[in-house]
Amino acid sequence: MPHLSPIQLEPKLDCRLWGGSALAAFAGLTDAPPNLAEIWLVYEHNHVIGGPHEGATLKDLVGLYGPALVGTRSFERWGEDFPLLAKFIDAAADLSVQVHPDDDYAHSVEAATGFHGKTEAWHILQAAQGAAVIHGFRTPTNREQFAEAVARGAALETLRYVPVAAGDTIFVPAGTMHAINAGVMLFEIQEKSDLTYRVYDYDRRDAQGQKRDLHIDQALAVTNFDSPAPAKLAPQPLAPGRSLLVECPYFVMERWELRERTPLATDEATFEIVAVIGGATDLTWRDGSLHLPRGHAVVLPASLGAYQFVPAPEVTFLRCYVS
């Protein structure tokens, strides 16, 4: 198995009606477009920056190197597919109320898209006073009752609002009705998917004066109407400065806080995604180094082997990998 070096990707900047300006400042972008809503840090169609594969996509590299990049565990399950998507989201206004399908629905009804279902998790980076997210229903309901509420414009009355603060972690399994509300900036790790079924969008119109599409029938088909699980997950300490935030069948997310040089090594079973959310660090390995300031991310191939973080002078990052 070849030993691959860390992979830097050109992020995809995504502008939406509800985007703002906070992400540009957070990630140190000097020429960000207006209404910047999302930065897709790691996605299979992002292009490589630097190195012998500059300009290729992450998907191209998975095709070339297979398990040496994604790891044996990921390759056995997903083959030549980079299965996760990592992004920052800034909600300057409320996002639409929406739901995502599970794998079974995505792979059958939406097979032509090439997407998986969408289970996701959010780590809150900034939250205005009184900020909240929508996560599931206030009380158990059913398809007919919710369809009736949507039809009479009362969908919001059925939903559970969860106050959030910086440092909170929210788990959103596929089938959970949800929304990120105004005043929240977060990091999201998810299955590779952009399948979103909107049920309510505040009657907003785009720059052409058109309302965005709603997807009521699809949403009703994939929603879990039972009592939702707790939205917030308590961090589980793993070691000094290291906590487990989320572990599910699709991904693991950890939070690391380092103030001294820390040697580590990759596991041949999985790649790693490292996203810096505070401070900065130098990442060094056998024949190279890379500076990672806040707002930047890197993919560590499964075959990388030994590497180390050298905080400058301290760093906080999220580490995600395949479970």
N, C-alpha and C positions, 0 to 999 in steps of 0.2 A: 504494500500500500504506500503510495507516494506521500511525502510530508508536505502539506500545503500551508501557505502563509495566510495570515489574517486578510480578510477581504473587506475593503471599504467600498461603499456603494454611493452613487449619486442619488440623493433623496428626491422623491417625487413630491412637489408642492401642489396641494389641492385647495382651490378656492371655492367656498360655498357661501350661500346667503347669510349663514349664521356665523361665519368666520370673523376674526378680528385682527389685532396687531400684536397680541401678547407672545405668540410663538416666534415672531421675528426677533424680538428682544431676547427671549429665552435661549434661542439657538444661535444668536449672534449673526443673523442674516442682515446684510446691509442693503439688499435690493429685492426684498420680498414683495410680492404682489399684494394688493389690497384684499381684505377679507380672506386672509390665509387661515384656513380651517384645519387642515391636516398636513402633517409631514410624514410621508410613508418612508420610514427609515430603511426597512428591510422588506423587500418584496421581490418575487422571482423575476419581474421584468425591469427592475432597477439595473442601471449599468455600473460596471466596475470602474473605480477610479484608481489609476496607477498600476504598476506592475505589468507582467507580461500579458495579462488578459484585459488590459484597459479597453473599455468600449464594449466588451462582451456583456451579456446579461448574466445575472445570477443563475437563471435557468440554463443558459448555455454551459456554465461551469458544472452544474449538477449533471448535465448530459455527458460531459467529458470525464468527470471524476467519480460520480456515483457515491458509494459509501465512504470514500476517502474525504468527501466534503460533508455530506449530510449525516454520516454515521450508519453503522450496521442496523441499529434499531429502526431508524427512520426509513432506511432503504428497504428493509423487509416489509414494512407496512405501506409505504407510499411510493416506492420505486424512484424513478427519476423525476421527483416532484419536490420542490422546496415547500414544506407543508405549513409554515407559519408566516404571519405578516405582523410587523411591529410598526407602530406609528405614535406620533404625538397628535393630540386633538385640543383645539382651543374653541370653546363655546362662548362667543361673545353674545349670542342670543340662544334661545332654546332650540335644541334639535327637534326634528320630528319625532313623534311617538312611533316606534317601529319594533319589528321582531325579525329574527333570522331563523332560517330552517336548520334542521339537523342534517347529518350526513346522508341518511337514507333518502330524504326528500331531495336534497341537492343533487345526489348522484343519479336519481331517477328523473324527477320532473325537470330539473335544471341541468341535466347532464351536458348539454351543449355548451354551457358556460365554462366548463373545466374547473369550476369552484367546488370546494367542500362545503359542508355546513359551516355554521359560524358560532362556535362557543368562544367567548372572549372574557378578558379580565382587564380591569382598569386600576391603575395606581394613581391616586390624585396627587398632582404636583402643586396646584394652586387652587384655592377656592375662596370666592368672595364671602363676606359675612352673610349668613342665611342661605348659601347655595345648597342645592339639592339635586338629586338624580331621581328618575322614575325607575322603579324596579318591581315588576309584577303588579298584582292586583291587591287592593285593600283587603278584600275578602274573596274566598273562592267563588268563581262564577262559571259560566259555560258558554259555548259558542253562540247559542241563540240570544242569551242575555247581553253578551258583549256586542254582538252584531246590532241589536236593537239600540244600545247606547251610542254606538258609532253613528247609526242612521239619524238619530235625533241630536247629534252634536254634543253628546254628554260623555264621550270616552274618557276625558280627564277625570271625571268624577269617580270613576271606577278604579283608578290607579293609585299605587302606593308611592309616596314621596319620601325619600331617605336623605336626611341632611348629611353633608359630607364636609370634610376638612382635609387639608394637606396631610399626606401620610396614610390616608385610608386606602384600603384595597377592596374593590367590588368585583364579585364573580357573577358573570352573566351567561348562564348556559343557553344553548340554542333553545328557542321556544319561549324565552322570557320576554314579555312586553317591557320595553325600556325606553329611556331617553336621557341624554345628558343635557342639563339645563344651564341657563346663562350663568356666567361667572366661574366656570370650571375649566381648568386645563389639566390634562392627564396624559399618561402613557398607556397605550393599549397593546396587549398581546392577544393574538387571535389565530384561529385556523385561517388558512389562505382562502379568503372568500370576500366578495363584495355583493353578496345577495342580501338585499335589504327590502323589507316589505313595510311601507309606510301606511299607517292608519289615520294619522292626524298631523297636519302641518300648519296649523294656525292661519289658514287661508292666505299664506304668503304667495307672492308672485315674483318670478325671476325678472332679469333685466329686460326681457321681451314682453313682460306683462302676463306671462302664462303661469298658472298654478302648476306646481310640481305634481306628478302622477301619484295617486294613492294605489295601494295594492290590497284591497280589503279581502278579496276571496283567498288570495295566497296567505295573507296573514291569519285569517281564521283557520286555514287548513293546518298551520304549523304551530299555533300558539298553545302553550301549556296553561290551562285555566285553573289549575289547582292552587292551593296556598303556596306562595313562593318560599324558597329557602331563605335564610338570612342573607341580606345583600352584602354586608361587610364581613370580611374574614380577618380574624385576629392573627397578627404575625406570630410565627413559631420560631423562637431562637434556635439557631443551629450551632453557632459559635460566636465568640465576641465579634461584633460588627457585622454579623451575617444572619439574616432571617429568611425563613420560608414564607412567602406571601400566598402563593396558590400552587396547588398540585391537582391536576385533573388528567383524564385519559389522553389529552392532546398536548399539554405543555406544563412546564413548571416555571414559576417566576420567583426569583429570590432578590432581596435587597442587600447590597454590600456597602459598608462604610469603612474606608481604609485611610490610615494616616502613616503607614510605613510600607516599605517594599514588601510585596507579597508574591512568592512563587506559587504557581499553580500548573496544572496540566489538563489537557482535554481528555475526554473519554471517547474511545473509538466507537461507542454506541450512538453518539449524538453530536451535532454541531452545537455551538453556543451563540447567542445574540447578547452583546453587551451594549447597553444604552446609558450614557452618562447623564445624570439628572442633577448633579451638583459638583462644583469644583472641577478638577481636571486631573488627568493621569497620563503618564507615558506607558504605553504597552510595548514590551520588548520580548523578542523571541530569538532563536538561535542565530539568525542572520539578518535581523531587521528591527526597527522600532517605529512607533506611530504615536503621535500626540492626539489625545482625545479630550477636547474640552466639553463643557456642558452642551447638551443638545445634539451630540454626535453619537454614532453607533458603529459597531463593527461586527462582522461575522467571523467567528473562530471555527475553522474547519475541524472536523472530528480527528483528523490525522495530524493536526498541528503539533501536538505533544506539549513539551514544557514551554511555559511563557511566564511573564511576571508583570505585575502592575507596580509602577513607581509613582505614587501620588504626588501632586504638585500644588500645594503641599498635602492636600487631602482631597478625597473624591468619594462621591456616592453614585453608585450605578445599579441598574437592574440587569440581572443575568437570567436569560430565558433559554430553555432547551426542551427537547422532546422527552416526554415521560415514558 
